[in-house]
Amino acid sequence: MKDYIDEAFADLDEYYPNSKRKRREVSQKMVAEKPEWDVRPTQKTLPNGTQIDMYTINALASALNRPVHTLRLWMKEGNLPSPPYRLPTKVDSSGKERPGRRLYSRRMIESAVEIFHRAGLLHTDRVQWSSNRQVTQEIAESWSKIREEENQ
């Protein structure tokens, strides 16, 4: 027995509605692996002469699962401490001074991730800073302690 309705709508997925143009093939989206935050360290020499791997704000943002502009906003609002290391200020071609890049050591990023994880903020969409003030204080204390140890 023929099913006339199924026959009438058989090419529905093949063509655009009311058109003789065929639909594009639906391809399986490739799930891009999230890049690790520690793939591109920069070697810097501290004042005490030790070489250390440093990472930019992009690495910190990637480790915390946030966009870079969110971290900059958090720093501006005082919710995230200022970076402990920074490259020197440069003057651009228009004569305007540009602050140097923010730099973080591996231990600093790992401590920030640990603190965010303990507070349950690592995989949340929003951070309510009014109820998470201790996170800011813990990160600041941790970073200052790490910086002291690195500069000994």
N, C-alpha and C positions, 0 to 999 in steps of 0.2 A: 504494500500500500504506500503510495506517495504522500509525502507531507508537503503540500504546496506552500505553506507558510515558511517552513524551513528553507525551502528552495528559493523563495522570493527574497529572503534575507541572508542568503548564503554568502553573498559578496559584500555584505555590509562592512565587515572589518577590512576588506581589501581596498575599497574605494572611499573617498571622502563623500559625505552626504550630498546628494544632488550634483554630483560631478562624475566625470569620466576619468579623473586623475586618481592614480593609485596612491594609497597612503604610504608613508615612509615605513621602512622596516623598523620594528621596535627592537632595539639592541639592549642587551643586558648592560647596565651601567657598571663600569669598573669601579670597585670600591678602592679609592686611593688610600694607601696606608698613610697614617698620620706620621709626618716626619718626626724623628726623635729630636729633642731639643739640644742634645749634646753632640751633634754631628760636625759642627763647625767652630771649634774653639779657636781663640786667638791667644798666642803666647805673649804674655807681658811680663816685664821684670819689675818687681816691687822695689821700693827704696832700700830694702835690706839685701837686695841682690838675688833673691830667689825667683825662679821662673814659675809662673802659674798660668793655668788655663783660664781665660776670661771669656765670658759670654755676654752678648748684647741683650737689650730688652726684648728682642724677638724670642730669644731662648726662654727667658723667664715667662713671657706670655704663653708660649707653647707649652711649657711645663705646667702652668696653672690653668690651661684650657680657656684662655681669654684672648681677645684681640689686643693688639698693642695700644690702640687709642684708649681702651678701658684702663690699662695700667697707668698710662700718662695722666688720665683724669683722676684716678685714685691718688696718685702722688700729688697732684695739684690741690686736691681737697684734703690732703693729710691722712688719708686712710691707709696708704702704703708708704713706708719710709723712703726717703731719698736714697738713691744708689750710693753705696759706700765708695765706689771707685768711678771716676769719670775722666775721659780724655780731655786735654786742654781745649779751651775755647779757640775757635778759628775765625778769621775775618774772611767773608766771602767776597766775590767780585764786585758787589755793589757797596762794599764797605761796612756791611752790617755784621755784627758779631754773632756767631752761631755757637751755642754751647756744645761741648764735646759729647761723644756717645756715652751712654750709661753702660757701665760694665759690672758684671757680677761674677763671682767665682762659683765653681761647681758646688761647693759646700753651702754657699748662700742660697742657691736655687733649690738644692735638695732640702734645706731647712725650711724654706718658704712652702714648698710642696708638702712637707710633713706637717707643718702647722695648719695649712689649709685642710689637709686630710683629717687631722684630729678634730678640727672645728666643723667638719662636714660641709665644707664650702668648695671642695675641689670640683665636683660635678654638678653644681647648682647653676641655674640660669642667672640668678640675681643674688647679690650679697647685701644684706641689711646691716650696714656698718654701725648703725645706732645700737644694735644688740650684739655686735662682734668687735667691740673696741679692744678686747684683750688680744685679738689676732694682730692688730697693729703693734701693740706693745711687745708681744712675743717676738714678732719678726724683727723689730728694731733692736731688741736686746740680743737676739741670736746673731744678727748681722754685725753688731758692734763687737760681740765676743769673738766671732769668726775673724773679723778684720784684725783684731788685736793679736790673735794666734798666728795669723798669716804674716803679720809684719814684725814678728819677734826675730 
